[in-house]
Amino acid sequence: MFKDKNETVSVDNNSDVIMKAVISFLAVIIPITLVKRVLSLVLIAAGLDNKNIHKLTGFADSTIRKLRSDMRKKSITELLVIRGGGRKAKSAGIENEILNEIEKENYHTRQQIADMIKEKFNITMSVTAVSRLLKKHGFKRLKCGSLPAKADTTAQNKFYEDILHPLMKKAEQGNIALLFMDASHFVLGCDYLGYIYSRVRRFVRTFSGRKRYNVLGAIDYITKRILTVTNDSYITAAEVCNMLRIIAEEYSGKTVHLIIDNARYQKCAVVQTLAQQLGITLQFIPPYSPNLNLIERIWKFVKGELRSKYYDDFSEFQRKIDSIIESTAKENLPKINKLIGEKVQLFDDLKPITENTFERSSKANTSVA
């Protein structure tokens, strides 16, 4: 690695490997910073330049230059003393107060937090310093969940414990067929503009009329297969009755439980009478409880898949939706299995933060749809 005094001193690849091995070995018994300092002093004494010392030890050029200066002024004992500390953080001593303020309100950006710290604590902190503070204490920028305004959390929890979860267990044991049914409405050219690689943002033309593909779907809790009734007009009780007949034929001879919401066209007398005649038990979820109808997760998945491309042909738009739905029990089954299971989003353990904001008071055994 080293050459004669009058020659240029350089580092070859083998020297680099050996030095890293030495650092790793010595770091087991003494602090790695001290290991690198000792080796840097040796390398300086041996005549290596800063670039090669940096390559071997990882020390910054400014650190190496300071060591060179200290070697002329300090004893070896002083050179080998590692002092802790560094610049004291501006928030030192009041971090807990700052964190408590963050938890009391809703802050959407780091700049908002920096402004709050300036206003309430008269401390100027950069966005970078705020980032370090948040990371240090486990704060993350998380997407908000939605809580239906009129949701009855007690009723939801009771429905899950008394009805839904027992039905899930029976379905897993093969004793019943459990399906979740709901309708989704896909509007051409409005919500699914897609993404395009370009240097600047592009704009695509939407449509003056509303061409809508309506899908009434029922997903099997176990197989993840989805039965559908579709049209481009409206979903009414007639479509629901058609779906009930399809389910009765598909699950002939089996006990069927169907989880649905309280939409008028599903809860009307015509639908309930036909369900009774076909031997299908309708289980109506509590009002304002879309979190309990697991097919809602499928509609979110389908819409996410649609956003990868812009569609300007309604027939192609329909075919794509149909193919995504069909894939849930085939190539996309692993993804769907993660979405559809025993765990559902419940809101029975929320504590208020502000008037319209809540957070979990404990780690519940639930998963977010």
C-alpha positions as CSV (number, residue, x, y, z in Angstrom):
1,M,0.0,0.0,0.0
2,F,2.8,2.4,0.9
3,K,5.8,3.5,-1.2
4,D,9.1,5.1,-0.6
5,K,9.1,8.6,1.0
6,N,9.9,10.4,-2.2
7,E,7.2,8.6,-4.2
8,T,3.5,9.2,-4.5
9,V,1.6,7.3,-1.9
10,S,-1.6,5.6,-3.2
11,V,-4.1,2.9,-2.3
12,D,-4.9,-0.2,-4.3
13,N,-8.1,-2.2,-4.2
14,N,-6.6,-4.9,-2.0
15,S,-5.6,-2.3,0.5
16,D,-9.1,-1.0,0.6
17,V,-10.5,-4.4,1.3
18,I,-7.9,-5.1,4.1
19,M,-8.6,-1.7,5.8
20,K,-12.4,-2.3,5.8
21,A,-11.8,-5.7,7.4
22,V,-9.5,-4.2,10.0
23,I,-12.1,-1.5,10.8
24,S,-14.9,-4.1,11.2
25,F,-12.7,-6.3,13.4
26,L,-11.6,-3.5,15.8
27,A,-15.1,-2.0,16.0
28,V,-16.2,-5.1,17.9
29,I,-14.1,-4.0,20.9
30,I,-13.8,-0.2,20.6
31,P,-16.1,2.5,19.2
32,I,-15.9,2.7,15.4
33,T,-15.3,6.4,15.5
34,L,-12.2,5.8,17.6
35,V,-11.1,3.0,15.2
36,K,-11.3,5.3,12.2
37,R,-9.5,8.1,14.0
38,V,-6.6,5.9,15.0
39,L,-6.2,4.6,11.5
40,S,-6.5,8.1,10.0
41,L,-3.7,9.3,12.2
42,V,-1.5,6.3,11.2
43,L,-2.3,7.0,7.5
44,I,-1.6,10.7,7.8
45,A,1.8,9.8,9.4
46,A,2.4,7.4,6.6
47,G,2.0,10.2,4.0
48,L,-1.4,9.4,2.4
49,D,-3.4,12.3,1.0
50,N,-6.9,13.2,2.2
51,K,-8.6,11.6,-0.8
52,N,-7.1,8.1,-0.1
53,I,-7.7,8.4,3.7
54,H,-11.3,9.2,3.0
55,K,-11.5,6.1,0.7
56,L,-10.1,3.9,3.4
57,T,-11.8,5.2,6.5
58,G,-14.9,7.1,5.2
59,F,-14.0,10.2,7.2
60,A,-14.9,13.5,5.5
61,D,-12.2,15.7,4.1
62,S,-12.9,18.4,6.7
63,T,-12.5,15.8,9.5
64,I,-9.2,14.7,8.1
65,R,-7.9,18.2,7.7
66,K,-8.8,18.9,11.3
67,L,-6.9,15.8,12.4
68,R,-3.8,17.0,10.5
69,S,-4.1,20.3,12.3
70,D,-4.6,18.7,15.7
71,M,-1.6,16.4,15.3
72,R,0.6,19.6,15.4
73,K,-1.1,21.0,18.4
74,K,-2.2,18.2,20.7
75,S,-0.7,15.2,22.5
76,I,-1.6,11.6,21.4
77,T,-3.7,11.3,24.5
78,E,-5.9,14.3,23.5
79,L,-6.1,13.0,19.9
80,L,-7.6,9.7,21.1
81,V,-10.4,11.2,23.3
82,I,-13.8,11.0,21.7
83,R,-16.2,13.7,23.0
84,G,-19.9,13.4,22.6
85,G,-22.4,16.1,22.0
86,G,-22.4,18.5,19.1
87,R,-24.6,21.4,18.4
88,K,-27.5,21.5,20.8
89,A,-30.9,21.2,19.1
90,K,-33.0,24.4,19.2
91,S,-35.9,22.3,20.6
92,A,-33.8,20.8,23.5
93,G,-35.8,20.9,26.7
94,I,-39.2,21.6,25.2
95,E,-39.5,18.7,22.7
96,N,-42.3,17.1,24.7
97,E,-44.3,20.3,24.7
98,I,-43.9,20.7,20.9
99,L,-44.9,17.1,20.3
100,N,-48.0,17.5,22.6
101,E,-49.0,20.6,20.5
102,I,-48.6,18.5,17.3
103,E,-50.9,15.8,18.7
104,K,-53.6,18.3,19.7
105,E,-54.2,19.7,16.2
106,N,-54.1,18.6,12.5
107,Y,-51.0,19.6,10.7
108,H,-50.8,18.7,7.1
109,T,-47.3,19.9,6.2
110,R,-43.9,20.3,8.0
111,Q,-44.0,24.0,7.2
112,Q,-47.2,24.3,9.2
113,I,-45.5,22.6,12.1
114,A,-42.5,25.0,11.8
115,D,-44.9,28.0,11.8
116,M,-46.6,26.7,14.9
117,I,-43.3,26.2,16.7
118,K,-42.3,29.8,15.8
119,E,-45.7,31.2,16.9
120,K,-46.1,29.2,20.2
121,F,-42.5,28.7,21.3
122,N,-40.7,31.6,19.5
123,I,-38.2,29.1,18.0
124,T,-37.3,29.3,14.3
125,M,-36.9,25.8,12.9
126,S,-36.2,24.8,9.4
127,V,-38.4,22.2,7.6
128,T,-35.4,19.9,7.7
129,A,-35.1,20.3,11.5
130,V,-38.8,19.6,11.8
131,S,-38.3,16.4,9.8
132,R,-35.6,15.2,12.1
133,L,-37.7,15.9,15.1
134,L,-40.7,14.0,13.7
135,K,-38.6,11.1,12.6
136,K,-36.9,10.9,16.0
137,H,-40.2,10.5,17.8
138,G,-42.0,8.2,15.3
139,F,-44.3,10.7,13.6
140,K,-45.2,9.9,10.0
141,R,-47.3,11.6,7.3
142,L,-50.2,9.1,7.0
143,K,-53.2,9.2,4.8
144,C,-56.4,10.0,6.7
145,G,-59.1,7.4,7.1
146,S,-62.7,8.3,6.6
147,L,-65.3,8.0,9.4
148,P,-68.9,8.1,8.1
149,A,-70.6,11.1,9.6
150,K,-73.7,9.2,10.9
151,A,-72.0,5.9,11.7
152,D,-73.2,4.1,14.8
153,T,-70.0,2.5,16.0
154,T,-71.8,0.5,18.7
155,A,-74.3,-1.0,16.1
156,Q,-71.4,-1.8,13.8
157,N,-69.5,-3.6,16.4
158,K,-72.5,-5.6,17.5
159,F,-73.3,-6.6,13.8
160,Y,-69.7,-7.8,13.3
161,E,-69.6,-9.7,16.6
162,D,-73.1,-11.2,16.5
163,I,-73.7,-11.7,12.8
164,L,-70.9,-11.1,10.4
165,H,-67.9,-12.8,12.1
166,P,-69.9,-16.0,12.9
167,L,-71.0,-16.2,9.3
168,M,-67.4,-15.8,8.2
169,K,-66.4,-18.8,10.4
170,K,-69.3,-20.9,9.0
171,A,-68.3,-20.1,5.4
172,E,-64.7,-21.0,6.1
173,Q,-65.9,-24.3,7.5
174,G,-67.9,-24.9,4.3
175,N,-71.3,-24.9,6.1
176,I,-72.7,-21.9,4.2
177,A,-72.1,-19.6,1.2
178,L,-71.4,-16.0,2.2
179,L,-71.6,-13.2,-0.3
180,F,-71.2,-9.5,-0.1
181,M,-73.3,-7.4,-2.6
182,D,-73.3,-3.8,-3.7
183,A,-73.3,-1.7,-6.9
184,S,-70.6,0.6,-8.3
185,H,-71.0,3.1,-11.1
186,F,-68.0,3.7,-13.4
187,V,-68.3,7.0,-15.4
188,L,-66.3,7.1,-18.7
189,G,-63.7,9.8,-19.0
190,C,-64.2,11.5,-15.6
191,D,-62.5,9.7,-12.7
192,Y,-60.1,7.6,-14.8
193,L,-57.9,9.9,-16.7
194,G,-54.8,7.7,-16.3
195,Y,-51.1,8.6,-16.2
196,I,-48.8,9.6,-19.1
197,Y,-45.0,9.9,-19.2
198,S,-44.2,13.4,-20.4
199,R,-42.1,16.5,-19.6
200,V,-45.1,18.6,-18.7
201,R,-48.6,17.8,-17.5
202,R,-51.0,16.8,-20.2
203,F,-54.7,17.3,-20.5
204,V,-57.2,14.9,-22.1
205,R,-60.6,15.7,-23.3
206,T,-63.5,14.4,-21.2
207,F,-67.0,13.8,-22.4
208,S,-70.0,16.2,-22.5
209,G,-72.4,13.4,-21.7
210,R,-72.3,11.0,-18.8
211,K,-71.7,7.5,-20.1
212,R,-71.9,5.3,-17.1
213,Y,-71.3,1.5,-16.7
214,N,-73.2,0.2,-13.7
215,V,-72.1,-3.0,-12.0
216,L,-74.1,-4.8,-9.4
217,G,-71.7,-7.3,-7.9
218,A,-71.8,-10.1,-5.4
219,I,-68.4,-11.5,-4.2
220,D,-68.0,-15.0,-2.7
221,Y,-66.2,-14.6,0.7
222,I,-64.2,-17.8,0.2
223,T,-63.5,-18.2,-3.6
224,K,-63.5,-14.4,-4.3
225,R,-65.4,-15.1,-7.5
226,I,-67.7,-12.1,-8.4
227,L,-71.2,-12.5,-10.0
228,T,-72.4,-9.4,-11.8
229,V,-75.4,-7.8,-13.3
230,T,-74.6,-4.8,-15.5
231,N,-76.2,-2.0,-17.5
232,D,-75.5,1.6,-18.7
233,S,-78.7,3.1,-17.2
234,Y,-79.6,2.6,-13.6
235,I,-79.5,-0.2,-10.9
236,T,-83.0,-0.8,-9.6
237,A,-84.9,-3.5,-7.8
238,A,-85.2,-5.4,-11.1
239,E,-81.4,-5.8,-11.3
240,V,-81.3,-6.9,-7.7
241,C,-83.9,-9.5,-8.3
242,N,-82.0,-10.7,-11.3
243,M,-78.9,-11.1,-9.2
244,L,-80.8,-13.1,-6.5
245,R,-81.9,-15.5,-9.2
246,I,-78.3,-15.9,-10.5
247,I,-77.1,-16.5,-6.9
248,A,-79.8,-19.1,-6.3
249,E,-78.9,-21.0,-9.4
250,E,-75.2,-20.7,-8.8
251,Y,-75.5,-22.0,-5.1
252,S,-78.4,-24.4,-5.6
253,G,-78.7,-26.7,-2.6
254,K,-76.6,-24.5,-0.4
255,T,-77.5,-22.2,2.5
256,V,-76.8,-18.6,1.3
257,H,-76.3,-15.5,3.3
258,L,-76.0,-12.2,1.5
259,I,-74.6,-9.1,3.1
260,I,-76.1,-5.9,1.6
261,D,-76.7,-2.3,2.6
262,N,-80.0,-0.5,3.1
263,A,-80.5,1.1,-0.3
264,R,-84.2,1.3,-1.1
265,Y,-84.0,-0.8,-4.2
266,Q,-82.4,-3.6,-2.1
267,K,-84.6,-3.4,0.9
268,C,-87.9,-3.1,-0.8
269,A,-90.7,-5.7,-0.3
270,V,-90.2,-7.2,-3.8
271,V,-86.6,-8.0,-3.2
272,Q,-87.2,-9.4,0.3
273,T,-90.1,-11.5,-0.9
274,L,-88.1,-13.0,-3.7
275,A,-85.1,-13.7,-1.4
276,Q,-87.3,-15.6,0.9
277,Q,-88.8,-17.6,-1.9
278,L,-85.3,-18.5,-3.2
279,G,-84.0,-19.4,0.3
280,I,-81.5,-16.6,0.4
281,T,-81.0,-14.9,3.8
282,L,-80.5,-11.1,3.5
283,Q,-78.3,-9.6,6.2
284,F,-78.6,-5.8,6.2
285,I,-75.6,-4.0,7.6
286,P,-76.3,-1.0,10.0
287,P,-76.9,2.3,8.2
288,Y,-73.8,4.3,7.1
289,S,-71.5,1.3,7.4
290,P,-69.8,0.7,4.1
291,N,-66.8,-0.6,6.0
292,L,-68.8,-3.7,6.8
293,N,-69.6,-4.6,3.2
294,L,-66.3,-6.0,2.0
295,I,-67.2,-5.7,-1.7
296,E,-66.5,-2.0,-1.3
297,R,-62.8,-3.0,-1.2
298,I,-63.2,-4.7,-4.6
299,W,-64.6,-1.5,-6.2
300,K,-61.7,0.5,-4.8
301,F,-59.3,-2.1,-6.3
302,V,-61.0,-2.0,-9.7
303,K,-60.9,1.8,-9.9
304,G,-57.3,1.7,-9.0
305,E,-56.6,-0.6,-11.9
306,L,-58.5,1.6,-14.3
307,R,-56.4,4.6,-13.6
308,S,-53.4,3.2,-15.4
309,K,-54.9,4.2,-18.8
310,Y,-57.3,6.7,-20.3
311,Y,-60.3,5.3,-22.1
312,D,-62.2,7.1,-24.8
313,D,-64.2,4.2,-26.1
314,F,-67.1,3.0,-24.0
315,S,-67.0,-0.6,-25.2
316,E,-63.3,-0.9,-24.4
317,F,-64.0,0.7,-21.0
318,Q,-66.7,-1.9,-20.2
319,R,-64.5,-4.8,-21.3
320,K,-61.6,-3.6,-19.2
321,I,-63.9,-3.4,-16.1
322,D,-65.3,-6.9,-16.8
323,S,-61.8,-8.3,-17.2
324,I,-60.5,-6.8,-13.9
325,I,-63.5,-8.2,-12.0
326,E,-63.0,-11.6,-13.6
327,S,-59.3,-11.5,-12.6
328,T,-60.2,-11.3,-8.8
329,A,-60.6,-15.1,-8.7
330,K,-57.7,-15.8,-11.0
331,E,-54.4,-14.0,-11.5
332,N,-55.3,-11.3,-9.0
333,L,-56.5,-13.7,-6.3
334,P,-53.4,-13.2,-4.1
335,K,-54.1,-9.5,-4.0
336,I,-57.8,-10.0,-3.3
337,N,-57.1,-12.5,-0.5
338,K,-55.3,-9.7,1.3
339,L,-58.3,-7.4,0.9
340,I,-61.0,-9.8,1.8
341,G,-60.8,-11.6,5.2
342,E,-62.1,-11.7,8.7
343,K,-60.6,-8.4,9.8
344,V,-62.8,-5.4,9.0
345,Q,-62.5,-1.7,9.8
346,L,-64.3,-0.9,13.0
347,F,-64.5,2.4,14.8
348,D,-65.3,1.4,18.4
349,D,-62.0,2.4,19.9
350,L,-61.6,5.9,18.6
351,K,-60.8,8.9,20.8
352,P,-61.4,12.5,19.7
353,I,-58.5,14.8,18.8
354,T,-60.5,17.7,17.4
355,E,-64.2,18.1,16.7
356,N,-64.0,16.1,13.5
357,T,-60.8,14.1,13.9
358,F,-60.2,10.9,15.8
359,E,-57.5,8.3,16.4
360,R,-57.3,4.9,17.8
361,S,-56.9,4.6,21.6
362,S,-55.4,1.2,21.3
363,K,-54.1,-1.3,18.7
364,A,-57.2,-3.1,17.6
365,N,-57.3,-6.4,15.7
366,T,-58.7,-4.7,12.6
367,S,-57.5,-3.8,9.1
368,V,-58.3,-0.8,7.0
369,A,-60.1,-1.3,3.8
